[in-house]
Amino acid sequence: MTTRDVYDVVIIGSGVGGGAVARQLAGTAARVLILERGPVLPREPENWSPESVFVDLRYRSAETWTSGERRFRPGQYYFVGGHTKFYGTAMFRFREQDFGALEHEDGVSPAWPISYGDLEPWYAQAEHLFGVRGQAGLDPTEPPRGAPYEHAPIPHEPVLADIARRLEAQGLKPFPMPAAVDFGPGGRCQRCGTCDAFPCRIDAKGDAETCLVRPALLQPNVQLTSEAYVDRLITDDTGRRIVAAEIIERGVKRRIRGGLFVLSAGAVNSAALLQRSATARHPRGLANSSDVVGRHFMNHNCTGLMALHPVKRNHTRFPKTLSINDCYFSDLEGKGPPLGNLQLLGKLSEPILRGAMPAWTPRVLRQWVAEHSVDWYVMSEDLPHRDSTVRVNTDGTIDLRWHRTNMGAHRKWVRTASRIIQRTGYPIVLAKPFTMDTPSHQCGTVRFGNDPATSALDPLCKAWDHENLYVVDASFFPSSAAVNPALTIAAQALRVGHHLRTEVLQ
Ligand SMILES: Cc1cc2nc3c(=O)[nH]c(=O)nc-3n(C[C@H](O)[C@H](O)[C@H](O)COP(=O)(O)OP(=O)(O)OC[C@H]3O[C@@H](n4cnc5c(N)ncnc54)[C@H](O)[C@@H]3O)c2cc1C
């Protein structure tokens, strides 16, 4: 080991959580190292090719996970910037009520140890850093904001503007989806027709690499080592302090020592890493005296809907501009448990439909469907279940078990959403549920809370069991809410990063 292997802060993972902490610590006196298992994602023509992304799975990790006897290749992406390199740029704040206990069909969605008010300033900072555009005041479930959005929303293209009018005619309250895209006059976005699930070749997408990691690296105190897989964390003899991360860098094993460790490898990999780091003193893994690490995995209940019009073609180039939350807390009559959010999905194309439609479907039919469809994403809350687990198999691979919750409410929401969409003039609506093979909204596996007996992290995401370990990716979520997670991960990580800068590293 050399002195170059000793840092004040070691951040594991360069996604939203890790990137936001790095951004907060940039320009301070602390020597900060980000360790990232993946490379920088290459800019290449394949970035925007549905064939490469969806058929060849060019960017998807080659690893396989198990779920009991079943083996599958999960929708995991390991690059600098993490999953945001592929995300759909929908940047929602959770609703104020999502931070309290909320009654659902299958039970109570637990309260968070912090309130919406605690995160509001950090939501604002996250929106600023990601360049989020939106319009406040239209979504009836929207939480209070200190200030309007800095950037105007992305306007609907004609097909979608017509749908928005037809939704309003039904008495609904459609609103422009908050999006992190450098759009409009002088902006980088070329409306390439991809975006959701594709990397952006021209950096128009506000992702964790462009908005957090790269700006942090402009400061001399922050460094990044990519293609460095963190295998385990090492503690001192007391077991209270983490002293090193054991990494495998291009086949070579070495230790990186640090004063503070900020884990942000994503909800599945952070839980796995803590379990891989088990010792005689911590037989269930680090940060796990409560036995919650690797439990309560959540992933949202999601279904894709394809709305088809027999004649009208949909040539929309930027499809993710519209959402409704009218059934976020109850059904259309204002009765019953929460149903969820409805938002537009990235535009489906023929190669994408190859995996989604039966193999016998002729190409010409898939092409016709892709040209005529408007594509939607129906999302409902997934409740934390103790037996929804991430575990490490003896061969080192990951085993994921997902006990679905709230599926009755989700199915009701899919039926309701289909009727709403049909009434906008699209008589055929086809549904395709998402499974755990696509753990895009993974969260909850290292939950934070007020009680060390039932949570792994305190309200500032510090491990109760260790003096110098923080976990800031989506694993800290005690509940999943029913809107997209990235902005909430960013807000809490900025809050934790600020705390480290002003209270811990002084
Ligand atoms: C196709 C797709 C579309 C999405 N669309 C949206 C959307 O529109 N809006 C939204 O809010 N959310 C969206 N999401 C979800 C969102 O991208 C994630 O919730 C968010 O990026 C998670 O951030 P994170 O920091 O928790 O983890 P990650 O982004 O997973 O970051 C973890 C990082 O750690 C690295 N890592 C993992 N293990 C190790 C290890 N052992 N050693 C070193 N490094 C490691 C990974 O390579 C990765 O870079 C989408 C996700 C996908 C896949």
The ligand as a Gaussian input file, in Angstrom:
#p B3LYP/6-31G(d) Opt

LIG

0 1
 C      -34.005000       2.363000     -17.830000
 C      -34.176000       3.143000     -16.551000
 C      -35.018000       4.262000     -16.552000
 C      -35.184000       4.992000     -15.363000
 N      -35.917000       6.154000     -15.414000
 C      -36.007000       6.925000     -14.302000
 C      -36.638000       8.205000     -14.352000
 O      -37.107000       8.652000     -15.394000
 N      -36.675000       8.932000     -13.206000
 C      -36.142000       8.471000     -12.020000
 O      -36.243000       9.162000     -11.005000
 N      -35.535000       7.275000     -11.959000
 C      -35.427000       6.502000     -13.066000
 N      -34.760000       5.316000     -13.017000
 C      -34.191000       4.902000     -11.721000
 C      -32.940000       5.695000     -11.377000
 O      -32.064000       5.696000     -12.477000
 C      -32.302000       5.082000     -10.143000
 O      -33.258000       5.081000      -9.092000
 C      -31.084000       5.837000      -9.672000
 O      -30.217000       6.111000     -10.722000
 C      -30.387000       5.012000      -8.599000
 O      -29.282000       5.734000      -8.113000
 P      -28.338000       5.079000      -7.011000
 O      -27.324000       6.093000      -6.683000
 O      -29.214000       4.535000      -5.925000
 O      -27.705000       3.777000      -7.682000
 P      -27.014000       3.501000      -9.079000
 O      -27.425000       4.437000     -10.120000
 O      -27.226000       2.037000      -9.339000
 O      -25.483000       3.766000      -8.792000
 C      -24.664000       2.801000      -8.166000
 C      -23.276000       2.894000      -8.753000
 O      -22.424000       2.015000      -8.024000
 C      -21.652000       1.223000      -8.913000
 N      -21.346000      -0.022000      -8.208000
 C      -22.182000      -1.045000      -7.944000
 N      -21.547000      -1.996000      -7.236000
 C      -20.281000      -1.552000      -7.046000
 C      -19.135000      -2.103000      -6.408000
 N      -19.185000      -3.309000      -5.780000
 N      -17.970000      -1.405000      -6.427000
 C      -17.907000      -0.186000      -7.045000
 N      -18.967000       0.375000      -7.675000
 C      -20.144000      -0.304000      -7.658000
 C      -22.544000       1.057000     -10.128000
 O      -21.819000       0.749000     -11.295000
 C      -23.224000       2.430000     -10.207000
 O      -22.479000       3.344000     -10.953000
 C      -34.551000       4.559000     -14.169000
 C      -33.724000       3.444000     -14.179000
 C      -33.520000       2.738000     -15.354000
 C      -32.608000       1.537000     -15.344000

